[in-house]
Amino acid sequence: MQNQHNPCVFWLTGLSGAGKSTIARALHERLVAHGHAACLLDGDILRGGLCSDLGFCHADRSEHIRRTAAVASLLVNAGISAIVALISPTRTDRDFARRILAATYFIEIFVDAPLPLCEARDVKGLYARARRGALHHFAGISSPYEPPLSPEVWLHTGATPVGECVDQILQRANHIQPPAFISSL
Ligand code: ADP
């Protein structure tokens, strides 16, 4: 199917375990199922390749974000939406990404869940490690997470099912696009 929408950058930020990867995958599936070109840039996967030389200190996180934004820019220029799932804990770094991607439809999505819920989910066992002191610079525990002040989309994953979260993202994407975007979704 022909790709007729303006590609977007969907930038999902939130604590570990908040639901970024889960929602990013569901959003990717929905876009692809409707014939829209999209590429998932998941922080954990990028750390296995493009960013394998980077750790979790502030400077490395900033560099991770810079590289991810640069790849997202290439994708958008090629007509492909980029779905970024990255904790991206500081406002400065997210604003930096927004500036790099200023020429695109940039949709910042705050994937919000209370810390106790994220810790109870502990999908990757990272909170347990961070509480034991085995993990440094872990956002929410041993380093700060700065919530977005005015994200384009604010999702509450403790109360909103995944499919509805995707609906909310696509509604916003439709809203900011001049031509009708994915109106069939
Ligand atoms: P993150 O990428 O933010 O670290 P993950 O997506 O890896 O988080 O994990 C989130 C966990 O929470 C998954 O086990 C997922 O099934 C669960 N979950 C429960 N409800 C939701 C929801 N509404 N949105 C996203 N994830 C949810």
Boltz pocket constraint, residues with backbone or C-beta under 6 A from the ligand:
constraints:
  - pocket:
      binder: B
      contacts: [[A, 14], [A, 15], [A, 16], [A, 17], [A, 18], [A, 19], [A, 20], [A, 21], [A, 22], [A, 23], [A, 85], [A, 111], [A, 121], [A, 123], [A, 156], [A, 157], [A, 158], [A, 159], [A, 160], [A, 161], [A, 162], [A, 165]]
      max_distance: 6.0
